[in-house]
Amino acid sequence: MNSTEIRHFLFDIEGTTTPISFVHEILFPYSKNNLLNYLHNNKISNLIFSNLKEDHVKDTKSNHYKNSLENSSESLFSYLEFLISVDRKNSGLKEIQGEIWKQGYESGDIKSQIFPDTLDFFQFIQSKNKQINIYSSGSILAQKLIFKYSNLGDLSAYITNYFDTGVGPKRDSNSYITISKSLNCNPKEIIFFTDIQEEADSAFSIGIKSYIMLRKGNSPIETIKHPILNSFSEWRE
C-alpha cells in the first residue's frame, strides 16, 4: 500500500489520540460523581430507558443485578452505577455520560488531553486532502467534546466523521464493513490506529491496514500482529 491509495484515516481515541489516564482518572470519575445530580435534574428519554431496560433484563436473568429498574433518579442511579462498575458499553449509559461531560466541558471543569503528535498528524493528513474519522465506544457527543475542548485547542475542524458502537462492537469485523460502506470506499483505502489488538485484527480481517499504538500507560501486547507506533510521528507509508 502506498499513500496515494489511502483516502481515510480512522482513529480510536483512548490510548491512541488521548491518554488512557485522562479517560479513567478524569472523565469516568467526573460522570460518576455528577450522575445522581444529573438524574435529579434531567428526564431520561424513553429511548435511553428502553436501552437500559434491555440490558437490565439480561442482568437480572443472569443474577448479575437483583434490583428492579424504574425511570426514577434513584433506581436509574443504582443500575447505572452497576453498568459503570462492570465497564458495560451500553449506549444509554454512554449518552448520559456524554451529557454530563458536556456540562463539565462547557463550565470549564474539564479540558481533554490529546497527545501533542496528534495535532501534527492531523495537520499532515489534512495537507494531503485525506479524511480523518473517529471510531470509539464512547458516544459521538463524547467524541466531539474531547476534540473540541482539548489542551491543544479546538481540533474538531480536522475531523470529518464520527462513529460509535451504533455501527457495531469495535471487535466485530462487521462494524468495519459498515464503516467502509458509510465512507463509500474500499476497506483497503482506510488505515486504522488503535491500542487494542482485537480491534486491529477485526479491521485487518476485512482489508483495513491497522497500526497498534504503544503509548505510555497502554496495556502490553503479547503477540504483535500489526505495525507498532509509539507516536504518530513514526508513521511512514
Secondary structure, DSSP 8 states (H G I E B T S, - for coil): --GGG--EEEE--BTTTB-HHHIIIIIHHHHHHTHHHHHHHS---HHHHHHHHHHHHHHHHTTS--S---SSHHHHHHHHHHHHHTT---HHHHHHHHHHHHHHHHHTS--B---HHHHHHHHHHHHTT-EEEEE-SS-HHHHHHHHHSBTTB--GGGEEEEE-GGG--TT-HHHHHHHHHHTTS-GGGEEEEES-HHHHHHHHTTT-EEEEE--TT----SS--S-EESSGGG---
